[in-house]
Amino acid sequence: MKVLILGATGLIGSHALRALRAAGCDVVGASRRRPADERAQDWIEVDFGRMTSESDWLPLLSGVDAVVNCVGIIREARDGDFDRLHRAAPVAVFAACERLGVRRVAQVSALGSHPDAATGYWRSKGAAEADLLARRLSVTIIRPSLVYGEDGASSVMFRMLATLPVLMMPMAHGAKVQAIHVDDLAAVLVRLVLAEGGVPRELAVVGPRATTMAGYLGALRSGMQAAPALVLDLPMPLARVVARVAGMIPSSALTPESLLMLEQSADGGNTADAGPAAALLGRPLRDPVRFARPDQRIAAAWTWGAPLVTVAMALLWLITAYVSWFGWPRADSMAWLAACGVPAGAQQPMLLAASLADAAVGVLLLLYPRRWVWALQLALVGGYTAIMSVCLPGFWLHPFGPLSKNLPLLALMLLMWRASR
């Protein structure tokens, strides 16, 4: 059986491709660029947004038995992207499938999709659904809620959020989701594509239980065996301001539209009965507490921990630079330099140079945090510690630990040096 998967480099598409190949299908992937590990004969490079007429697709569908459309975006890069990618191009694919008599079409849509829905994302998906259901084709429209896959960008983000000790989220305890593991979703697609008889025309493919967003993070936290956390609701007026600002960042998934979708989910519209999908598979669906694993905990915490350490260390260097030159009594500093054998005429230039060096390291950490900057810090702090240990050993006995505190700092710098890029 020859299957064409559209959007085959995305989370759902890539897993569906592997699952269908494992089931013995001849699978061709389609995306903007062919992955390096794929053969040219097994891939079609295509700009989906430009393929908006039936004639564009007819040559590509020759000999194809089934089409699985996994193309989807969560936000527009340009005005009209939702309509081009979610409605116009799929409608052209469906028309070509109908003309050629393609045996089966599976359309990955989303819960909440409807031609008259509140957001452009849902409306564009709903318009494609309406077109597909009106055609003379064996079709199934698959509507998941939230999809988890360990290599998915949103899943990486949620694992990171789950390791934070305190977190404020919009609708954290109001919006409901029913997350499904991408492997279960891919298995459903395999069953639908290979089914000999009739298939359901519409199918909610959701996980075994609905939870709030806070509950979903708790499930991921449990799977990673991470420490407990406090998840608070971000007040909606403030959330709308944050969403508007975040929407200006091209990579941000939080936009005014995605926030509206989250609000709309409070009435349970993003949840459904998991029974039909489980019955199709003939086995239970994976519970969210089994999504994440303990070995993912460190990487999840590192996602926010590394930037936090970098900013904190930069502030330490900048504050030290300021205090050295402006804040601390100059006479004390001169006396310490004299104890280290610095001649009187060189003491002030030496202090200025040290302060400027500290400030430079702080600025570098903020603007250019590369691996070699951590090696530089190791050399500076190690050098300061060695010189003071010889010339001013009394600082080891100081109750505030001006030298002993360098030991954990050196360990942290060593870790950042080896772990950074």
N, C-alpha and C positions, 0 to 999 in steps of 0.2 A: 504494500500500500504506500503510495507516494503522498507525503504530507508537506504542505508549505506552511511555515510558521512566520508570521509577520511580527516584527519587533522581537527577533530571536536573540538579541543581546541584552534585553531587559531581564529583570529578576524572574518574572513568570515565564517569559518566552524561552530563556536559556534553560530553565529547569524542565519545561515541557519538551524542548528539543531533546535533551538527554534521556528523558523518560520514554519518549516515543521511539527513539533509536534503540533503547534497551528492550523495548517490546517488539523489535523486529521491523519497524517501519523504515522506509526510505525517506529520510527527512531532509528537506532543503530549508535553510534559514534565510531570512531576508532582513536586512537592516541597512543603515547608511554606510557602514563600513564592515568589511569581512574581518573577523578575528584572525589573528596570526595562526592559530592552530586548526583552522578550517580549510578544507580543500576548495579550490575555485569551483569545481563542479557541484559542490554541496551548498553553495551560497549564492545569493543574488544581492548585489549592492544596489540599493534603491533609495531615493529620497521620497519617503512616503507622502510628505506634504505636497509634492508636485504631481503625484499620480492620482488625479482627481477625475479622470474620465474612464469609461469602460474600456475603450480601445487601448489605454495604457497597460491594462492588466491581462488582456487576452493572450498575448504571447507568453507571458510568465506562468499562466495557469494551464498551459497545454500538458496533458497527461497527469495532472494533479487530481488525486482522489478526495483530498480533504484540505481545508484551509483553517488554520487557527490564528485568529487575529488577537495579538497581545499588545498592540501598540497603544500607548497611553502616556499622557503627561499630566503632572499635578498642577503646573502653572504655565502660563504662556510666556514665551520669549518675545514674541511679536503679537500684536493684535490680530485676532483671527486664527491663531494656532489651534485653539480648541476645535473650531469648526472644520478646519482643514484636516486635522489629524484624527479627530473623533467622529466626524460625520461625512465630509465630502469624499475623502479617500476610501473609507470603508464602504460607503454606498457604491462607489465605482467598482470595488472588489466584489461586492455582492451581486451587482449586475452582471459582471463577467462570469462569476460562478454560475449564475442562473442560465446564461446563454450557453455555457459549455457543459452544463449538467454535472457540475462537481457534486460528488456524492454527499459530502457533509461539510458544514461550516460551524465552527465554534467561535463565538464572539465573547471575549473577556470584557465585561462591562463593570458596573459597580452598583452596590445597593444605593438607592436614592435616585438613580437615573430616571429621568422622565423628560419628555419634550417641553414640559411647562415647569420644570424645576427651578429652584431659586438661584442657582449658580450656572455659569457658563459651562463648567466641567460637566455637571449632571445633565444639562440641557443637550449638549452636543452628543454625549453618550446615549441619551434617551432618543434623540432623533435617529441615530444609526440603528438602535434597537427596533424602532417603529418600522423603518424601511426593511430591515431583515425579516421581521415577522410577517410582512406582507408578501414575501416572495415564495416561489414554488421551490423550496429547498428544504432539505433535512437540516434543521438548525438547532443549536442550543445556545441561549444567551446565559452566560455564567456571571453571576453577581456576587463577588466576594465583598467582605467588609474590609478589614485590615489584613494584609498578607505579610507574614514573617518569613524571612530567609536570612541566614546568617551573613550572606554577602550582599544583602540589600542595603541601600543607603539609609532608608528610614529605620531599618532594624538596627543598624549600627548606631544611629542616633538614639533610638529608644534604649538600647543597652547602656549607652553612655549616661542618659538621663536617669536610668535606674540606679546607677552607682553614686549619684549625688546625695549628700547627706540631707539637704533641704532643697526643695524645688517648688516653684510656683508655676502653675500651668493654667491656661484658660479652660474652663469646664472640666477640671481635673476629676471632680466627683459628680459631674452631671452628664457629660457625653458618654454614650455607650458604644463599645466596639465588640466585635466577635472575631478575634484574630484566628486565622487559619495558617498552618504551616505550608510553605510553598510546595513542599514535597507531596503533601496531601492534595493540594490544588492540581499539581501536575498529574498525579495519579487519577484524579477525576477526569482530566482532559484525555488521558489515555483511554479510559473506559468509554468515554463519549465518542471518540474518534473511531475506535475499533468495534463499537457495538454493531451487531448484525441486524437487530430489529430497530424499532422506534426508539427515539431518545426524547427526554423532556425538552420542550421548547424553551423553557425558562427554568433556571436552577440557581437558588441561593447556595453558594458554596462558602460556608462559614465554619468556624471552629465550634467545639462542643459546648462552649458556655460564653455568655455575654458578661462583660465586665466594664467598669468605668475605666477611663484612662489611667487613673491612679491604681486601680486594681490590676490593669495590664502590666504596668511598671512593677508592681509588687510581684507578679508572676515571674517576670524576667529576673527580678532580684532574687527570688527564691531559687530559680534554676541556676543562677551564678553563685549561689550561697554568699551573696553580698550582705553587708551590714544593713540594719534597718534604716529607714529614711522617713522624713516627714514631707508629704506632698500636700501643698496648699492650693486653693483656688485663686487664680489671678483675677481680680475684679474685672468684669467685662468692659467697663469704660476705659480702664487702663489697658486691657488686652487689645482693644480696638486701636489705640494709639500705637502700641507695640507692633501690631500687625501691619499698620500703615508704614511704620519706619522699616520693619523687617522686609516688607514687600519691595523696598528699594534695592535690596541686596539680591542679585540675580540667582544665587544659589539657595536662598532661603525658601523653605517649604511653608513657612507661615506668611500668609498674605491675608488681606481683608476677605477674599473669597474663601480661602481654606478655613478661616475662622468662622465664617458664616456656615460652612458645611458642618463644622464641629458643633455649632449651636443647634443646627437642624437635627443633629443626631441625638439630642437630649430626649426626644420622644420615642426612642427605640427604632428609628428608621434605618439605623445602620446595623441592625441585628435581625436575625431570622431563625427559622427552624433548621437545625443542623441535621435532622433525621434523614431527609432525602439524600443528601450527599454521603452520609455514612452508609446508608443502605446501598447506594450505588457501588461504593467501595467494598462493602461486605465486611467492614471492620470499623472499630472506633477511630475517631479522628484524634490527632495528637492534642493533648491539653497544653495550654500556654505555659504551665509550670515546667514543661519538658522542652520548651523551645531553646532556651539558653543553657550553657554549660558552665561549670566552675572554672574551666580553663580560659573562659572568655572574660572573666572578671577583671584581670589586670589590664588587658588591652582596653576594656571599656572605661575603666577609671583613668587610664593613661591619656585618653582622648581629651579630658578636661584637666587632668592633673599636670601634664607637661606644660601647657600654656600658663597655668596658675603658678607653677614653680618658676617659669621664665620671667613672668611679670614681677613676682615677689623678689626674685634675685636682682632684677634690674633696679627695682626701687631701693633695695639694700645698697647697691653700688652708688646710686645717685644721691641717696641720703648721706652715705659715708663721704662722698665727695664734697657735699655742701658743709657738713659738720667739720670736716678736716680743715677747710679753708676759712669758713665764716663763723662757725658755731663754737668750736673748742678754743680755750685760751691759747693764744699763739705761744706764750712763754712755755707752757707745758710741752707743746709739740717740739719746740726748739730744744728743750732739755732732753727729750727722748732721742732726737736725731743726734745730739751731741754724745749721748751714751752709746750710740751705734757707730761713733767715730766719724760723723759727718762734720767737716770744718764749718766754722761759723759763717763764712761767706757763702757757703753752698746750701745752708740749711733752708733758707726761704725758697730759693729756686727748687730745691728737692721736694719741699712740701707742696709747692704749686704743681710740680710735675706729677706727684703722686695723686693729688686731687683731680687733675685733668685726666689722668689715666683711669681713675675710678669712674669718673663721669663718662668717659668714652666707652668703657665696658658696658655701663648701664644703657647708653644710647644704642650700642650695637645689639644688645639683647632685645630691645624693643623694636628696632628697625630691621635687623639682619640676624636673626637667631639661628646661626649655623653651628655645625659641630665644632669647628675650630675655635669659636668664641668660648665654648666650655673648656677646651684645652687651655686656652689663654688664661681663663680664670683659675684653673688648677695651678698653673705656673705662678700666677701672681699671689694667690692666697698661700700656696705652699712656700713661696719665697718669703713673704711677710712673716709667716709662722716660724720658719727656720731662723731668720735674722733676729726676730724678737726673742726667740728661745735662747739664743746665744747672748744677745746684748741686754735684754730686759727680762730675764727669767722669772722675775717676781710676778709678772702678769699671769703666770700659770697658777698662782695662789690667790689671784683676785677673786672675790666672791661672785662677781658678775661674769666671770669666765671669758674675758676677751680673747684668750688664746684657745682655751678648751672648746669653745663654741665653733672654732674653725674645723674641728674634727668631723662633726656631722655635715658641715658645709662642704668640706672636701669630698666626703663620701657621696653627697648629693650631686656635686659637680662631676665626679667620676661617672656616676650613673647616667647623667644627662649627656655627657660626652659620648659614652658608648651607645646610648640609645637614640641619639639625635641623628638627623641626616645632614 
